[in-house]
Amino acid sequence: MNLAYKRVRSNKGSFGIDKLSTENLLEWLLEHKESLIESLENGKYKPQAVRRVEIPKEGGKTRSLGIPSVVDRLVQQSIAQILTPIYEQEFLTSSHGFRPKRGCHTALKEVENHLNDKYSYVVDLDLEKFFDTVNHSRLIELLSKKVKDPRVISLIHKYLRAGVVVGNKFEESVLGVPQGGPLSPLLSNIMLHELDKELARRGHRFVRYADDCLIFCKSKRACLGVKESITAFIESVLYLRVNKEKTTVGYIKGKKFLGYSFYNKSKGKWGLCVHPKSYSKLKDRLKEITNRSNGMGYQKTKELLRYYLQGWVSYFKLADMSGKIKRIDEWLRFRIRMLIWKSWKKISTKYNNLRKIGVKDNQAYQWANTRKGYCRTALSPILQTTLSTRTLSKAGYTFLTDMYLKCIVN
């Protein structure tokens, strides 16, 4: 529990329904440590309901998160630390989500290997609201095969049935595993391990990251058969629902998996690229950061830009994207020039700043008095020659190409 406490403190996170923060957790534990341990040992500990929050998804939809209290996070983390090494010995290598030394990049590299072995048709499996529809009885049955202490089973069951608070209203939870707690990823992997075993038993190649799963075949006809039979297994044995509309079958090219897509380089060799929707989300976020009316100021804009681009490139570094990001960088520089030109506002400020960056007196006067709008000015020689790529980089603005080259070198 000491190790779990350190993990919960380092992860920080929001408060639960009791509004106890991670900063105040130590103070609470110093007062209630003995009673907490006693209640866990005698099986009388009662978890609190989770606080429901909605986070945005693609297409204007939202995903429900259940945020447990910090004390419940501490207890869940303690359970996860004990059970994870036990189940890690059983989990298959094609499962990559929420596992030590595995992640999105290992999953994508395995996909690339299957494609290069000429398995270029896939069943793109979509489980309908997986975390909201997990059958509690089935999950407890699976846990009981490995976990023999009834107090642990009972405690996990209590967490599953703890309920949620939406606003000020309590709702019972008879299905599902609330996303947001330290135990949820492990429980989801335990449930979907049954799917992994069934796919392996049938001899299928597959890659799974949480509830995102690709099953590989050599023809579309084989994919159709696999889709029909595995759907029957999921719905009749695991009591989960397959989204018939979103579960697709066909050639891998153009399909989206973990934000990436796949393309045929040459002679059957496949490579990774960024999916168009991921580029679209990138540009939407860059528009927000470089909005001319955001009022953040130069320094805050530069920091946000650097942190976001650093994270984005770090995630998508496996993709071939040098040509595409050069074009996005050009567009980003155009956005920054508009932002700077608007911030200068007055003619006198424009004149003085143009002079500072080396524009001759007469030309600076003419350009400062231009009647062109922000967009046309940003695209004209007025700013393209003065606020050049080198000037903007020297001023502290970050671009995708710079980050990408650093990732490749490292």
C-alpha positions, 0 to 999 in steps of 0.5 A, spaced: 500 500 500 505 504 501 508 503 493 500 504 491 500 511 495 506 513 491 503 511 485 497 515 486 500 521 488 505 521 482 499 520 478 495 526 481 488 526 478 482 529 479 478 528 486 472 523 487 465 524 490 468 526 497 472 531 494 478 529 497 485 531 493 491 527 492 495 532 496 490 531 502 491 523 502 497 523 506 493 527 512 487 522 511 491 516 511 495 518 518 488 518 521 485 512 518 490 508 516 489 502 521 481 502 520 482 502 513 487 496 513 482 492 518 476 493 514 480 490 508 482 484 512 475 483 515 472 484 508 468 490 511 471 495 506 465 499 502 468 503 496 464 509 494 461 511 488 465 514 482 464 521 479 461 521 472 465 525 467 464 526 460 470 527 455 469 529 448 470 524 442 471 524 435 464 526 431 462 530 437 460 524 441 463 523 449 466 517 453 464 516 460 469 516 465 468 514 472 473 517 477 473 513 484 475 517 490 483 517 492 482 512 497 479 507 492 484 509 487 489 507 493 486 500 494 485 499 487 492 500 485 494 495 491 490 490 488 492 491 481 500 491 483 499 484 486 494 481 480 498 484 474 504 480 475 500 473 476 496 475 470 502 477 466 504 470 465 498 468 462 496 474 457 498 473 450 503 476 446 498 479 441 495 483 447 498 490 447 494 495 451 495 497 459 501 492 459 508 493 462 513 494 456 508 494 451 503 499 448 501 502 441 508 502 438 509 495 439 502 493 437 503 497 430 510 493 429 506 487 430 501 489 425 506 491 420 509 484 421 503 480 419 502 485 413 509 483 410 507 476 411 502 477 406 496 477 411 493 484 408 486 483 409 483 484 416 477 484 420 476 490 424 473 488 430 469 493 434 466 492 441 460 496 442 461 500 449 465 495 451 467 498 458 459 499 459 457 492 458 462 488 461 458 482 465 459 482 472 458 475 473 462 472 467 468 477 470 467 474 477 467 467 474 473 468 470 477 472 476 475 466 481 479 461 477 485 464 479 484 468 485 482 464 491 482 469 496 474 470 497 475 477 500 479 479 494 473 477 489 468 480 494 472 487 494 473 487 486 465 485 486 464 491 490 467 496 486 464 493 480 457 494 483 459 501 487 455 505 482 456 512 479 454 519 481 452 523 475 451 531 478 448 529 484 444 523 482 446 516 484 445 511 479 446 503 480 451 499 476 449 492 474 454 492 468 460 495 466 467 496 468 468 504 470 474 507 466 478 511 470 480 507 476 487 503 476 483 496 476 479 497 470 485 496 465 487 489 468 479 487 469 478 489 461 484 485 459 482 479 464 475 479 460 478 480 453 484 474 454 478 469 453 477 472 446 485 472 445 485 465 447 479 463 442 483 466 436 489 463 438 486 456 439 483 457 432 490 459 429 488 466 427 493 472 427 491 478 431 493 484 434 489 487 440 490 493 444 484 494 449 478 493 445 481 495 439 482 488 435 485 487 428 484 479 426 488 478 419 487 473 413 489 472 406 483 474 403 476 477 404 472 471 404 476 468 409 475 475 413 467 474 412 467 467 415 472 469 421 467 475 423 461 471 423 464 466 427 468 470 432 461 475 433 457 469 435 463 467 440 463 474 443 456 474 444 454 467 446 460 466 451 463 473 453 456 476 453 459 482 450 456 486 444 459 487 437 457 493 433 455 490 426 456 497 423 463 499 425 466 492 425 468 492 418 472 487 413 476 488 407 483 490 405 488 493 410 489 500 406 486 506 409 483 503 415 485 506 422 488 503 428 490 507 434 491 513 429 495 510 424 494 507 417 498 503 413 500 503 405 503 498 400 511 501 399 513 496 394 513 489 392 508 487 398 512 491 403 508 495 408 509 501 412 506 506 417 503 512 415 498 517 419 491 516 418 487 523 415 483 523 421 489 524 425 492 529 421 485 533 421 485 533 429 492 535 429 490 541 425 484 543 429 488 543 435 493 547 432 488 552 430 486 553 437 493 554 439 494 559 434 487 563 434 488 570 433 483 572 439 485 567 444 489 572 448 494 567 451 500 572 449 507 569 445 510 566 451 504 561 452 503 560 445 510 558 444 509 553 450 503 550 448 505 549 441 512 546 443 508 541 448 503 539 443 507 538 437 513 534 442 507 529 444 504 528 437 511 527 434 513 522 439 506 518 438 506 518 431 514 517 430 513 510 427 510 513 421 512 515 414 510 523 414 516 527 412 512 530 406 506 531 409 508 535 415 512 540 411 506 542 408 503 542 415 509 546 417 508 551 412 500 552 414 502 553 421 507 558 419 502 562 415 497 561 422 503 564 426 504 570 421 497 572 422 497 571 429 503 576 430 501 581 425 494 582 429 498 582 435 502 588 433 495 592 432 497 599 431 501 602 424 506 605 429 508 598 432 508 595 425 513 600 423 517 599 429 517 592 429 518 591 421 524 596 422 527 591 428 527 585 424 531 589 418 526 592 413 528 598 410 525 605 413 521 607 406 519 599 405 517 599 413 512 605 412 509 602 406 508 595 409 505 598 416 500 602 412 497 596 408 490 595 407 490 588 406 487 583 411 491 579 416 490 573 411 492 576 405 498 580 409 500 573 412 501 570 405 504 576 402 512 578 401 511 583 407 511 577 412 514 571 408 520 575 407 521 578 414 518 573 419 521 567 415 522 560 418 529 562 420 526 568 424 520 564 427 525 558 429 530 563 432 524 567 436 522 560 439 516 557 435 516 550 434 515 546 428 513 539 426 519 537 422 524 539 427 521 535 432 521 529 427 528 530 425 530 529 433 526 523 433 529 520 427 536 521 430 534 519 437 
